[in-house]
Amino acid sequence: MSLPYGVDVTIPSVARMYDSLLGGQDNYPADRAACEELLEHVPSMRELALNNREFLRRVVHVIAAEHGIRQFIDHGSGLPTQDNVHEIAQRVNPSSRVVYIDSDPIVRTIGGVLLANNENTAVLQADMRETAEIFASEPVHRLIDLSEPVAALFVSVLHCIPDRDRPADLVARVAQRLPAGSVMVVCQLVSDSAEVRDTVSCFMDEQTQGHWGRVRKRADVADFCAPLDVIEPGLVEVSTWRPGRIDAPAQRSWEWEEYGGVGFVRR
């Protein structure tokens, strides 16, 4: 695959680091090196990533099968891997429609190739903070009917947004644009340890050259979910959200976790 113009693969990318942790092939030496160094600080990172992916699979299935929602906007989707949102949703109902959003041009390139023959999916290269531009975009206009319920996903991406950009306001802006009956999925990296929060946040900010926010507290995630009526089992460490029979290995240590849940947009 030829790289998109201007992409510097010597600078680690969050999307490509995540791909490396999941055992993917769309990553580069700088991404793998950053993962190895980060594992020294948070040795549970690989298991956390695998569990987060299993959470995504479960939550999309529940939204599609139990709540009948057929439209998904996946903010900060990352690189395609096995069992993407559209594959899970379209197994429930082949007419399900998905718009993936990511700022990484490699995501747009690879996703565009893989989804070229799936008319109910699209990849939009955009900053997930640009809510107005996203909802005005051609893929959203073509695939998302805002008179019907929509599922908006923010799965393991809000820690990429700095406090100055007010991630809680981002969630609220998207919630305001969604019709009645819509749901949102919100989760992000949290830690009880100030040292872990600061160490990981500083490391990732330096490695990605500013494409990072911070590891936060559980209370921050609760604030993000203020526009939502959160459904059972509430806001939890994601491996405990309606766990399936075959999930990823348990974390070996608990210096941090992925924390969040699912809620209906409050009207």
MARZA-865757 format. One record per residue (C-alpha): residue in three letters; x, y, z; residue number from 1. Coordinates in Angstrom, 2 decimals, decimal comma. Each point is the difference from the previous one (the first is absolute). Example, Ala and Ser with C-alpha at 12.3 -4.5 7.8 and 13.67 -1.06 7.14 Angstrom:
<atom><res>ALA</res><X>12,30</X><Y>-4,50</Y><Z>7,80</Z><n>1</n></atom>
<atom><res>SER</res><X>1,37</X><Y>3,44</Y><Z>-0,66</Z><n>2</n></atom>
//
This chain:
<atom><res>MET</res><X>0,00</X><Y>0,00</Y><Z>0,00</Z><n>1</n></atom>
<atom><res>SER</res><X>1,34</X><Y>3,44</Y><Z>-0,88</Z><n>2</n></atom>
<atom><res>LEU</res><X>-0,14</X><Y>2,50</Y><Z>2,85</Z><n>3</n></atom>
<atom><res>PRO</res><X>-2,21</X><Y>3,09</Y><Z>-0,21</Z><n>4</n></atom>
<atom><res>TYR</res><X>1,95</X><Y>3,14</Y><Z>-0,81</Z><n>5</n></atom>
<atom><res>GLY</res><X>1,58</X><Y>1,64</Y><Z>3,04</Z><n>6</n></atom>
<atom><res>VAL</res><X>-0,32</X><Y>-2,95</Y><Z>2,40</Z><n>7</n></atom>
<atom><res>ASP</res><X>3,09</X><Y>-0,38</Y><Z>2,21</Z><n>8</n></atom>
<atom><res>VAL</res><X>0,05</X><Y>-3,56</Y><Z>1,33</Z><n>9</n></atom>
<atom><res>THR</res><X>2,95</X><Y>0,79</Y><Z>2,25</Z><n>10</n></atom>
<atom><res>ILE</res><X>-2,49</X><Y>1,77</Y><Z>2,29</Z><n>11</n></atom>
<atom><res>PRO</res><X>-2,18</X><Y>-2,52</Y><Z>1,88</Z><n>12</n></atom>
<atom><res>SER</res><X>-3,73</X><Y>0,15</Y><Z>-0,64</Z><n>13</n></atom>
<atom><res>VAL</res><X>-2,61</X><Y>-0,96</Y><Z>2,59</Z><n>14</n></atom>
<atom><res>ALA</res><X>-1,95</X><Y>-1,92</Y><Z>-2,65</Z><n>15</n></atom>
<atom><res>ARG</res><X>3,07</X><Y>-1,93</Y><Z>-1,14</Z><n>16</n></atom>
<atom><res>MET</res><X>1,15</X><Y>-0,70</Y><Z>3,58</Z><n>17</n></atom>
<atom><res>TYR</res><X>-3,43</X><Y>-1,45</Y><Z>0,74</Z><n>18</n></atom>
<atom><res>ASP</res><X>0,22</X><Y>-2,08</Y><Z>-3,17</Z><n>19</n></atom>
<atom><res>SER</res><X>3,36</X><Y>-1,35</Y><Z>1,18</Z><n>20</n></atom>
<atom><res>LEU</res><X>-1,42</X><Y>-0,95</Y><Z>3,41</Z><n>21</n></atom>
<atom><res>LEU</res><X>-2,82</X><Y>-1,91</Y><Z>-1,69</Z><n>22</n></atom>
<atom><res>GLY</res><X>2,49</X><Y>-1,95</Y><Z>-2,12</Z><n>23</n></atom>
<atom><res>GLY</res><X>-0,73</X><Y>1,92</Y><Z>-3,20</Z><n>24</n></atom>
<atom><res>GLN</res><X>2,37</X><Y>0,62</Y><Z>-2,90</Z><n>25</n></atom>
<atom><res>ASP</res><X>-0,70</X><Y>3,64</Y><Z>-0,82</Z><n>26</n></atom>
<atom><res>ASN</res><X>2,64</X><Y>1,49</Y><Z>2,30</Z><n>27</n></atom>
<atom><res>TYR</res><X>3,65</X><Y>1,00</Y><Z>-0,18</Z><n>28</n></atom>
<atom><res>PRO</res><X>3,18</X><Y>-0,34</Y><Z>2,09</Z><n>29</n></atom>
<atom><res>ALA</res><X>-0,62</X><Y>3,33</Y><Z>1,79</Z><n>30</n></atom>
<atom><res>ASP</res><X>-3,47</X><Y>-1,15</Y><Z>1,06</Z><n>31</n></atom>
<atom><res>ARG</res><X>1,27</X><Y>-3,34</Y><Z>1,26</Z><n>32</n></atom>
<atom><res>ALA</res><X>2,92</X><Y>1,61</Y><Z>1,85</Z><n>33</n></atom>
<atom><res>ALA</res><X>-2,36</X><Y>2,44</Y><Z>1,73</Z><n>34</n></atom>
<atom><res>CYS</res><X>-2,21</X><Y>-2,91</Y><Z>1,08</Z><n>35</n></atom>
<atom><res>GLU</res><X>2,95</X><Y>-1,90</Y><Z>1,43</Z><n>36</n></atom>
<atom><res>GLU</res><X>1,15</X><Y>3,03</Y><Z>1,96</Z><n>37</n></atom>
<atom><res>LEU</res><X>-3,49</X><Y>0,73</Y><Z>1,27</Z><n>38</n></atom>
<atom><res>LEU</res><X>-0,35</X><Y>-3,61</Y><Z>1,16</Z><n>39</n></atom>
<atom><res>GLU</res><X>2,77</X><Y>0,70</Y><Z>2,49</Z><n>40</n></atom>
<atom><res>HIS</res><X>-2,28</X><Y>2,53</Y><Z>1,72</Z><n>41</n></atom>
<atom><res>VAL</res><X>-3,33</X><Y>-1,78</Y><Z>-0,47</Z><n>42</n></atom>
<atom><res>PRO</res><X>0,64</X><Y>-3,74</Y><Z>-0,49</Z><n>43</n></atom>
<atom><res>SER</res><X>-3,72</X><Y>-0,74</Y><Z>-0,31</Z><n>44</n></atom>
<atom><res>MET</res><X>-0,30</X><Y>2,05</Y><Z>-3,19</Z><n>45</n></atom>
<atom><res>ARG</res><X>-0,26</X><Y>-2,88</Y><Z>-2,48</Z><n>46</n></atom>
<atom><res>GLU</res><X>-2,73</X><Y>-1,80</Y><Z>1,97</Z><n>47</n></atom>
<atom><res>LEU</res><X>-1,81</X><Y>3,32</Y><Z>0,47</Z><n>48</n></atom>
<atom><res>ALA</res><X>-0,01</X><Y>0,59</Y><Z>-3,77</Z><n>49</n></atom>
<atom><res>LEU</res><X>-1,31</X><Y>-3,49</Y><Z>-0,71</Z><n>50</n></atom>
<atom><res>ASN</res><X>-2,74</X><Y>0,36</Y><Z>2,60</Z><n>51</n></atom>
<atom><res>ASN</res><X>-0,96</X><Y>3,37</Y><Z>-1,39</Z><n>52</n></atom>
<atom><res>ARG</res><X>-0,43</X><Y>-1,56</Y><Z>-3,45</Z><n>53</n></atom>
<atom><res>GLU</res><X>-2,22</X><Y>-2,72</Y><Z>1,47</Z><n>54</n></atom>
<atom><res>PHE</res><X>-2,07</X><Y>2,70</Y><Z>1,70</Z><n>55</n></atom>
<atom><res>LEU</res><X>-0,50</X><Y>1,70</Y><Z>-3,37</Z><n>56</n></atom>
<atom><res>ARG</res><X>-1,21</X><Y>-3,27</Y><Z>-1,52</Z><n>57</n></atom>
<atom><res>ARG</res><X>-2,45</X><Y>-0,64</Y><Z>2,83</Z><n>58</n></atom>
<atom><res>VAL</res><X>-1,36</X><Y>3,51</Y><Z>0,18</Z><n>59</n></atom>
<atom><res>VAL</res><X>-0,64</X><Y>0,31</Y><Z>-3,74</Z><n>60</n></atom>
<atom><res>HIS</res><X>-1,80</X><Y>-3,34</Y><Z>0,00</Z><n>61</n></atom>
<atom><res>VAL</res><X>-2,20</X><Y>1,08</Y><Z>2,92</Z><n>62</n></atom>
<atom><res>ILE</res><X>-0,81</X><Y>3,34</Y><Z>-1,65</Z><n>63</n></atom>
<atom><res>ALA</res><X>-0,92</X><Y>-1,69</Y><Z>-3,28</Z><n>64</n></atom>
<atom><res>ALA</res><X>-1,69</X><Y>-3,17</Y><Z>1,26</Z><n>65</n></atom>
<atom><res>GLU</res><X>-1,73</X><Y>1,15</Y><Z>3,18</Z><n>66</n></atom>
<atom><res>HIS</res><X>-0,75</X><Y>3,64</Y><Z>-0,81</Z><n>67</n></atom>
<atom><res>GLY</res><X>-0,48</X><Y>-0,28</Y><Z>-3,76</Z><n>68</n></atom>
<atom><res>ILE</res><X>2,27</X><Y>2,89</Y><Z>-0,94</Z><n>69</n></atom>
<atom><res>ARG</res><X>1,28</X><Y>-0,16</Y><Z>-3,57</Z><n>70</n></atom>
<atom><res>GLN</res><X>2,22</X><Y>3,08</Y><Z>-0,22</Z><n>71</n></atom>
<atom><res>PHE</res><X>3,44</X><Y>0,50</Y><Z>1,54</Z><n>72</n></atom>
<atom><res>ILE</res><X>2,48</X><Y>2,88</Y><Z>0,07</Z><n>73</n></atom>
<atom><res>ASP</res><X>3,33</X><Y>-1,26</Y><Z>1,34</Z><n>74</n></atom>
<atom><res>HIS</res><X>2,16</X><Y>2,89</Y><Z>1,21</Z><n>75</n></atom>
<atom><res>GLY</res><X>3,73</X><Y>-0,73</Y><Z>0,04</Z><n>76</n></atom>
<atom><res>SER</res><X>-0,56</X><Y>-3,42</Y><Z>-1,56</Z><n>77</n></atom>
<atom><res>GLY</res><X>3,65</X><Y>-0,92</Y><Z>-0,51</Z><n>78</n></atom>
<atom><res>LEU</res><X>1,30</X><Y>-2,49</Y><Z>-2,53</Z><n>79</n></atom>
<atom><res>PRO</res><X>-2,29</X><Y>-2,77</Y><Z>-1,23</Z><n>80</n></atom>
<atom><res>THR</res><X>0,49</X><Y>-3,34</Y><Z>1,74</Z><n>81</n></atom>
<atom><res>GLN</res><X>-2,07</X><Y>-3,14</Y><Z>0,48</Z><n>82</n></atom>
<atom><res>ASP</res><X>-3,67</X><Y>0,53</Y><Z>0,85</Z><n>83</n></atom>
<atom><res>ASN</res><X>-0,34</X><Y>3,67</Y><Z>-0,75</Z><n>84</n></atom>
<atom><res>VAL</res><X>-3,17</X><Y>1,92</Y><Z>0,89</Z><n>85</n></atom>
<atom><res>HIS</res><X>-1,58</X><Y>-0,48</Y><Z>-3,42</Z><n>86</n></atom>
<atom><res>GLU</res><X>0,69</X><Y>-3,75</Y><Z>0,00</Z><n>87</n></atom>
<atom><res>ILE</res><X>-1,63</X><Y>-0,49</Y><Z>3,40</Z><n>88</n></atom>
<atom><res>ALA</res><X>-2,99</X><Y>2,23</Y><Z>-0,76</Z><n>89</n></atom>
<atom><res>GLN</res><X>-0,53</X><Y>-1,39</Y><Z>-3,50</Z><n>90</n></atom>
<atom><res>ARG</res><X>-0,05</X><Y>-3,56</Y><Z>1,33</Z><n>91</n></atom>
<atom><res>VAL</res><X>-3,03</X><Y>1,08</Y><Z>2,04</Z><n>92</n></atom>
<atom><res>ASN</res><X>-1,53</X><Y>1,95</Y><Z>-2,87</Z><n>93</n></atom>
<atom><res>PRO</res><X>1,71</X><Y>0,27</Y><Z>-3,42</Z><n>94</n></atom>
<atom><res>SER</res><X>-1,52</X><Y>3,45</Y><Z>-0,51</Z><n>95</n></atom>
<atom><res>SER</res><X>1,94</X><Y>1,48</Y><Z>2,94</Z><n>96</n></atom>
<atom><res>ARG</res><X>2,02</X><Y>3,09</Y><Z>-0,94</Z><n>97</n></atom>
<atom><res>VAL</res><X>3,29</X><Y>1,15</Y><Z>1,49</Z><n>98</n></atom>
<atom><res>VAL</res><X>2,15</X><Y>3,12</Y><Z>-0,36</Z><n>99</n></atom>
<atom><res>TYR</res><X>3,52</X><Y>-0,34</Y><Z>1,38</Z><n>100</n></atom>
<atom><res>ILE</res><X>1,80</X><Y>3,18</Y><Z>1,00</Z><n>101</n></atom>
<atom><res>ASP</res><X>3,74</X><Y>0,30</Y><Z>0,60</Z><n>102</n></atom>
<atom><res>SER</res><X>2,58</X><Y>2,73</Y><Z>-0,55</Z><n>103</n></atom>
<atom><res>ASP</res><X>2,78</X><Y>-2,43</Y><Z>-0,96</Z><n>104</n></atom>
<atom><res>PRO</res><X>0,38</X><Y>0,01</Y><Z>-3,81</Z><n>105</n></atom>
<atom><res>ILE</res><X>1,19</X><Y>-3,62</Y><Z>0,05</Z><n>106</n></atom>
<atom><res>VAL</res><X>-3,35</X><Y>-0,99</Y><Z>1,55</Z><n>107</n></atom>
<atom><res>ARG</res><X>-1,76</X><Y>1,77</Y><Z>-2,86</Z><n>108</n></atom>
<atom><res>THR</res><X>2,18</X><Y>-1,70</Y><Z>-2,62</Z><n>109</n></atom>
<atom><res>ILE</res><X>-0,27</X><Y>-3,55</Y><Z>1,35</Z><n>110</n></atom>
<atom><res>GLY</res><X>-3,62</X><Y>0,34</Y><Z>1,00</Z><n>111</n></atom>
<atom><res>GLY</res><X>-0,94</X><Y>1,42</Y><Z>-3,38</Z><n>112</n></atom>
<atom><res>VAL</res><X>1,52</X><Y>-3,00</Y><Z>-1,77</Z><n>113</n></atom>
<atom><res>LEU</res><X>-1,57</X><Y>-2,58</Y><Z>2,30</Z><n>114</n></atom>
<atom><res>LEU</res><X>-3,45</X><Y>1,58</Y><Z>-0,09</Z><n>115</n></atom>
<atom><res>ALA</res><X>-0,10</X><Y>0,93</Y><Z>-3,68</Z><n>116</n></atom>
<atom><res>ASN</res><X>-2,59</X><Y>-2,68</Y><Z>-0,77</Z><n>117</n></atom>
<atom><res>ASN</res><X>-2,19</X><Y>0,58</Y><Z>3,05</Z><n>118</n></atom>
<atom><res>GLU</res><X>-2,48</X><Y>2,70</Y><Z>-0,93</Z><n>119</n></atom>
<atom><res>ASN</res><X>-1,29</X><Y>0,31</Y><Z>3,58</Z><n>120</n></atom>
<atom><res>THR</res><X>3,35</X><Y>1,06</Y><Z>1,47</Z><n>121</n></atom>
<atom><res>ALA</res><X>2,36</X><Y>2,93</Y><Z>-0,41</Z><n>122</n></atom>
<atom><res>VAL</res><X>3,21</X><Y>1,34</Y><Z>1,53</Z><n>123</n></atom>
<atom><res>LEU</res><X>0,27</X><Y>3,74</Y><Z>0,60</Z><n>124</n></atom>
<atom><res>GLN</res><X>3,39</X><Y>1,52</Y><Z>0,74</Z><n>125</n></atom>
<atom><res>ALA</res><X>-0,84</X><Y>2,69</Y><Z>2,53</Z><n>126</n></atom>
<atom><res>ASP</res><X>0,83</X><Y>1,21</Y><Z>3,47</Z><n>127</n></atom>
<atom><res>MET</res><X>-2,68</X><Y>-1,42</Y><Z>2,30</Z><n>128</n></atom>
<atom><res>ARG</res><X>-0,19</X><Y>3,37</Y><Z>1,76</Z><n>129</n></atom>
<atom><res>GLU</res><X>-1,44</X><Y>1,59</Y><Z>-3,18</Z><n>130</n></atom>
<atom><res>THR</res><X>-3,59</X><Y>-0,97</Y><Z>0,69</Z><n>131</n></atom>
<atom><res>ALA</res><X>-1,67</X><Y>2,46</Y><Z>-2,37</Z><n>132</n></atom>
<atom><res>GLU</res><X>2,28</X><Y>-0,97</Y><Z>-2,89</Z><n>133</n></atom>
<atom><res>ILE</res><X>-0,54</X><Y>-3,70</Y><Z>0,63</Z><n>134</n></atom>
<atom><res>PHE</res><X>-3,79</X><Y>0,26</Y><Z>0,04</Z><n>135</n></atom>
<atom><res>ALA</res><X>0,11</X><Y>2,17</Y><Z>-3,14</Z><n>136</n></atom>
<atom><res>SER</res><X>2,27</X><Y>-2,46</Y><Z>-1,86</Z><n>137</n></atom>
<atom><res>GLU</res><X>-1,04</X><Y>-1,98</Y><Z>-3,06</Z><n>138</n></atom>
<atom><res>PRO</res><X>0,37</X><Y>-3,45</Y><Z>1,65</Z><n>139</n></atom>
<atom><res>VAL</res><X>-2,21</X><Y>0,97</Y><Z>2,94</Z><n>140</n></atom>
<atom><res>HIS</res><X>-2,60</X><Y>1,59</Y><Z>-2,29</Z><n>141</n></atom>
<atom><res>ARG</res><X>0,01</X><Y>-3,09</Y><Z>-2,22</Z><n>142</n></atom>
<atom><res>LEU</res><X>-0,08</X><Y>-2,72</Y><Z>2,65</Z><n>143</n></atom>
<atom><res>ILE</res><X>-1,48</X><Y>1,47</Y><Z>3,19</Z><n>144</n></atom>
<atom><res>ASP</res><X>-3,70</X><Y>0,87</Y><Z>0,27</Z><n>145</n></atom>
<atom><res>LEU</res><X>-0,30</X><Y>2,39</Y><Z>2,93</Z><n>146</n></atom>
<atom><res>SER</res><X>-3,73</X><Y>-0,62</Y><Z>0,25</Z><n>147</n></atom>
<atom><res>GLU</res><X>0,81</X><Y>-3,51</Y><Z>1,29</Z><n>148</n></atom>
<atom><res>PRO</res><X>2,06</X><Y>-1,09</Y><Z>3,04</Z><n>149</n></atom>
<atom><res>VAL</res><X>3,78</X><Y>0,03</Y><Z>-0,35</Z><n>150</n></atom>
<atom><res>ALA</res><X>2,77</X><Y>-1,57</Y><Z>2,07</Z><n>151</n></atom>
<atom><res>ALA</res><X>2,97</X><Y>2,35</Y><Z>0,48</Z><n>152</n></atom>
<atom><res>LEU</res><X>3,15</X><Y>-1,74</Y><Z>1,20</Z><n>153</n></atom>
<atom><res>PHE</res><X>2,88</X><Y>1,53</Y><Z>1,97</Z><n>154</n></atom>
<atom><res>VAL</res><X>1,84</X><Y>-3,20</Y><Z>0,84</Z><n>155</n></atom>
<atom><res>SER</res><X>3,45</X><Y>0,51</Y><Z>1,52</Z><n>156</n></atom>
<atom><res>VAL</res><X>0,54</X><Y>3,33</Y><Z>-1,75</Z><n>157</n></atom>
<atom><res>LEU</res><X>-0,87</X><Y>2,81</Y><Z>2,42</Z><n>158</n></atom>
<atom><res>HIS</res><X>3,38</X><Y>-0,37</Y><Z>1,71</Z><n>159</n></atom>
<atom><res>CYS</res><X>1,43</X><Y>1,29</Y><Z>-3,30</Z><n>160</n></atom>
<atom><res>ILE</res><X>-1,72</X><Y>3,36</Y><Z>0,59</Z><n>161</n></atom>
<atom><res>PRO</res><X>1,70</X><Y>2,55</Y><Z>2,28</Z><n>162</n></atom>
<atom><res>ASP</res><X>-1,94</X><Y>1,68</Y><Z>2,78</Z><n>163</n></atom>
<atom><res>ARG</res><X>0,22</X><Y>3,36</Y><Z>-1,81</Z><n>164</n></atom>
<atom><res>ASP</res><X>-2,20</X><Y>-1,48</Y><Z>-2,75</Z><n>165</n></atom>
<atom><res>ARG</res><X>-2,66</X><Y>-0,99</Y><Z>2,56</Z><n>166</n></atom>
<atom><res>PRO</res><X>-0,86</X><Y>-3,63</Y><Z>-0,83</Z><n>167</n></atom>
<atom><res>ALA</res><X>-3,18</X><Y>0,24</Y><Z>2,09</Z><n>168</n></atom>
<atom><res>ASP</res><X>-1,20</X><Y>2,76</Y><Z>-2,34</Z><n>169</n></atom>
<atom><res>LEU</res><X>0,79</X><Y>-2,19</Y><Z>-3,00</Z><n>170</n></atom>
<atom><res>VAL</res><X>-2,22</X><Y>-2,79</Y><Z>1,31</Z><n>171</n></atom>
<atom><res>ALA</res><X>-2,73</X><Y>2,55</Y><Z>0,77</Z><n>172</n></atom>
<atom><res>ARG</res><X>0,20</X><Y>1,53</Y><Z>-3,50</Z><n>173</n></atom>
<atom><res>VAL</res><X>-0,44</X><Y>-3,38</Y><Z>-1,63</Z><n>174</n></atom>
<atom><res>ALA</res><X>-2,82</X><Y>-0,93</Y><Z>2,38</Z><n>175</n></atom>
<atom><res>GLN</res><X>-1,87</X><Y>3,20</Y><Z>-0,93</Z><n>176</n></atom>
<atom><res>ARG</res><X>0,07</X><Y>-0,97</Y><Z>-3,69</Z><n>177</n></atom>
<atom><res>LEU</res><X>-1,34</X><Y>-3,51</Y><Z>0,48</Z><n>178</n></atom>
<atom><res>PRO</res><X>-3,72</X><Y>-0,82</Y><Z>-0,24</Z><n>179</n></atom>
<atom><res>ALA</res><X>-2,11</X><Y>-1,54</Y><Z>2,75</Z><n>180</n></atom>
<atom><res>GLY</res><X>0,80</X><Y>-3,65</Y><Z>0,64</Z><n>181</n></atom>
<atom><res>SER</res><X>3,69</X><Y>0,43</Y><Z>-0,80</Z><n>182</n></atom>
<atom><res>VAL</res><X>2,78</X><Y>-1,47</Y><Z>2,12</Z><n>183</n></atom>
<atom><res>MET</res><X>3,60</X><Y>0,90</Y><Z>0,69</Z><n>184</n></atom>
<atom><res>VAL</res><X>2,91</X><Y>-2,19</Y><Z>1,06</Z><n>185</n></atom>
<atom><res>VAL</res><X>2,64</X><Y>1,80</Y><Z>2,07</Z><n>186</n></atom>
<atom><res>CYS</res><X>3,14</X><Y>-1,47</Y><Z>1,53</Z><n>187</n></atom>
<atom><res>GLN</res><X>3,57</X><Y>1,09</Y><Z>0,59</Z><n>188</n></atom>
<atom><res>LEU</res><X>3,18</X><Y>-0,86</Y><Z>1,88</Z><n>189</n></atom>
<atom><res>VAL</res><X>-0,11</X><Y>0,78</Y><Z>3,72</Z><n>190</n></atom>
<atom><res>SER</res><X>2,21</X><Y>-0,59</Y><Z>3,01</Z><n>191</n></atom>
<atom><res>ASP</res><X>-0,20</X><Y>0,49</Y><Z>3,76</Z><n>192</n></atom>
<atom><res>SER</res><X>3,71</X><Y>0,81</Y><Z>-0,02</Z><n>193</n></atom>
<atom><res>ALA</res><X>1,04</X><Y>3,59</Y><Z>-0,67</Z><n>194</n></atom>
<atom><res>GLU</res><X>3,47</X><Y>-1,31</Y><Z>-0,88</Z><n>195</n></atom>
<atom><res>VAL</res><X>-1,38</X><Y>-2,32</Y><Z>-2,68</Z><n>196</n></atom>
<atom><res>ARG</res><X>-2,28</X><Y>2,71</Y><Z>-1,38</Z><n>197</n></atom>
<atom><res>ASP</res><X>2,87</X><Y>2,49</Y><Z>-0,26</Z><n>198</n></atom>
<atom><res>THR</res><X>2,66</X><Y>-2,44</Y><Z>-1,23</Z><n>199</n></atom>
<atom><res>VAL</res><X>-2,10</X><Y>-1,51</Y><Z>-2,77</Z><n>200</n></atom>
<atom><res>SER</res><X>-1,47</X><Y>3,33</Y><Z>-1,05</Z><n>201</n></atom>
<atom><res>CYS</res><X>3,41</X><Y>1,66</Y><Z>-0,27</Z><n>202</n></atom>
<atom><res>PHE</res><X>1,49</X><Y>-2,99</Y><Z>-1,85</Z><n>203</n></atom>
<atom><res>MET</res><X>-2,81</X><Y>-0,21</Y><Z>-2,55</Z><n>204</n></atom>
<atom><res>ASP</res><X>-0,09</X><Y>3,75</Y><Z>-0,56</Z><n>205</n></atom>
<atom><res>GLU</res><X>3,73</X><Y>-0,02</Y><Z>-0,71</Z><n>206</n></atom>
<atom><res>GLN</res><X>-0,06</X><Y>-3,10</Y><Z>-2,20</Z><n>207</n></atom>
<atom><res>THR</res><X>-2,94</X><Y>1,12</Y><Z>-2,13</Z><n>208</n></atom>
<atom><res>GLN</res><X>1,19</X><Y>3,62</Y><Z>-0,12</Z><n>209</n></atom>
<atom><res>GLY</res><X>-3,10</X><Y>1,43</Y><Z>1,60</Z><n>210</n></atom>
<atom><res>HIS</res><X>-2,67</X><Y>-2,41</Y><Z>-1,25</Z><n>211</n></atom>
<atom><res>TRP</res><X>-1,06</X><Y>-0,96</Y><Z>3,49</Z><n>212</n></atom>
<atom><res>GLY</res><X>-2,11</X><Y>1,20</Y><Z>2,90</Z><n>213</n></atom>
<atom><res>ARG</res><X>0,42</X><Y>-1,80</Y><Z>3,29</Z><n>214</n></atom>
<atom><res>VAL</res><X>-0,85</X><Y>-3,01</Y><Z>2,11</Z><n>215</n></atom>
<atom><res>ARG</res><X>-2,82</X><Y>1,12</Y><Z>2,28</Z><n>216</n></atom>
<atom><res>LYS</res><X>-2,04</X><Y>-1,00</Y><Z>3,04</Z><n>217</n></atom>
<atom><res>ARG</res><X>-3,28</X><Y>-1,92</Y><Z>0,08</Z><n>218</n></atom>
<atom><res>ALA</res><X>-1,78</X><Y>3,17</Y><Z>1,09</Z><n>219</n></atom>
<atom><res>ASP</res><X>1,06</X><Y>1,67</Y><Z>-3,25</Z><n>220</n></atom>
<atom><res>VAL</res><X>-1,69</X><Y>-2,74</Y><Z>-2,03</Z><n>221</n></atom>
<atom><res>ALA</res><X>-3,15</X><Y>0,44</Y><Z>2,07</Z><n>222</n></atom>
<atom><res>ASP</res><X>0,10</X><Y>3,71</Y><Z>-0,89</Z><n>223</n></atom>
<atom><res>PHE</res><X>0,32</X><Y>-0,87</Y><Z>-3,70</Z><n>224</n></atom>
<atom><res>CYS</res><X>-3,17</X><Y>-2,11</Y><Z>0,31</Z><n>225</n></atom>
<atom><res>ALA</res><X>-2,10</X><Y>2,81</Y><Z>1,49</Z><n>226</n></atom>
<atom><res>PRO</res><X>-2,27</X><Y>0,21</Y><Z>-3,11</Z><n>227</n></atom>
<atom><res>LEU</res><X>-0,76</X><Y>-3,72</Y><Z>0,21</Z><n>228</n></atom>
<atom><res>ASP</res><X>-2,26</X><Y>-2,37</Y><Z>1,90</Z><n>229</n></atom>
<atom><res>VAL</res><X>2,55</X><Y>-2,75</Y><Z>0,52</Z><n>230</n></atom>
<atom><res>ILE</res><X>-1,35</X><Y>-3,54</Y><Z>-0,30</Z><n>231</n></atom>
<atom><res>GLU</res><X>0,92</X><Y>-3,02</Y><Z>2,13</Z><n>232</n></atom>
<atom><res>PRO</res><X>2,57</X><Y>-0,91</Y><Z>1,18</Z><n>233</n></atom>
<atom><res>GLY</res><X>0,88</X><Y>3,70</Y><Z>0,14</Z><n>234</n></atom>
<atom><res>LEU</res><X>3,49</X><Y>1,45</Y><Z>-0,34</Z><n>235</n></atom>
<atom><res>VAL</res><X>2,48</X><Y>-2,82</Y><Z>0,59</Z><n>236</n></atom>
<atom><res>GLU</res><X>3,37</X><Y>-1,39</Y><Z>-0,97</Z><n>237</n></atom>
<atom><res>VAL</res><X>-0,88</X><Y>-1,14</Y><Z>-3,51</Z><n>238</n></atom>
<atom><res>SER</res><X>0,85</X><Y>-3,69</Y><Z>0,33</Z><n>239</n></atom>
<atom><res>THR</res><X>-2,84</X><Y>-0,19</Y><Z>2,56</Z><n>240</n></atom>
<atom><res>TRP</res><X>-2,58</X><Y>1,59</Y><Z>-2,33</Z><n>241</n></atom>
<atom><res>ARG</res><X>-2,31</X><Y>-2,94</Y><Z>-0,79</Z><n>242</n></atom>
<atom><res>PRO</res><X>2,97</X><Y>-2,36</Y><Z>-0,36</Z><n>243</n></atom>
<atom><res>GLY</res><X>-0,18</X><Y>-2,69</Y><Z>-2,64</Z><n>244</n></atom>
<atom><res>ARG</res><X>1,03</X><Y>-3,63</Y><Z>0,21</Z><n>245</n></atom>
<atom><res>ILE</res><X>3,21</X><Y>0,53</Y><Z>-1,99</Z><n>246</n></atom>
<atom><res>ASP</res><X>1,78</X><Y>3,20</Y><Z>0,91</Z><n>247</n></atom>
<atom><res>ALA</res><X>3,59</X><Y>1,23</Y><Z>-0,05</Z><n>248</n></atom>
<atom><res>PRO</res><X>2,41</X><Y>-0,99</Y><Z>2,79</Z><n>249</n></atom>
<atom><res>ALA</res><X>-0,47</X><Y>1,77</Y><Z>3,31</Z><n>250</n></atom>
<atom><res>GLN</res><X>2,34</X><Y>2,85</Y><Z>0,79</Z><n>251</n></atom>
<atom><res>ARG</res><X>3,03</X><Y>-1,15</Y><Z>1,97</Z><n>252</n></atom>
<atom><res>SER</res><X>0,23</X><Y>3,27</Y><Z>1,89</Z><n>253</n></atom>
<atom><res>TRP</res><X>-2,35</X><Y>2,91</Y><Z>0,67</Z><n>254</n></atom>
<atom><res>GLU</res><X>2,12</X><Y>3,12</Y><Z>-0,24</Z><n>255</n></atom>
<atom><res>TRP</res><X>-2,63</X><Y>1,29</Y><Z>-2,44</Z><n>256</n></atom>
<atom><res>GLU</res><X>-3,19</X><Y>-1,14</Y><Z>-1,71</Z><n>257</n></atom>
<atom><res>GLU</res><X>-2,44</X><Y>0,77</Y><Z>-2,79</Z><n>258</n></atom>
<atom><res>TYR</res><X>-3,13</X><Y>1,40</Y><Z>1,65</Z><n>259</n></atom>
<atom><res>GLY</res><X>-3,39</X><Y>0,95</Y><Z>-1,39</Z><n>260</n></atom>
<atom><res>GLY</res><X>-3,38</X><Y>-1,20</Y><Z>-1,18</Z><n>261</n></atom>
<atom><res>VAL</res><X>-3,04</X><Y>0,59</Y><Z>-2,18</Z><n>262</n></atom>
<atom><res>GLY</res><X>-2,85</X><Y>2,46</Y><Z>0,35</Z><n>263</n></atom>
<atom><res>PHE</res><X>-3,07</X><Y>1,28</Y><Z>-1,79</Z><n>264</n></atom>
<atom><res>VAL</res><X>0,11</X><Y>3,67</Y><Z>-0,89</Z><n>265</n></atom>
<atom><res>ARG</res><X>-2,15</X><Y>1,90</Y><Z>2,47</Z><n>266</n></atom>
<atom><res>ARG</res><X>-2,84</X><Y>2,06</Y><Z>-1,49</Z><n>267</n></atom>
//
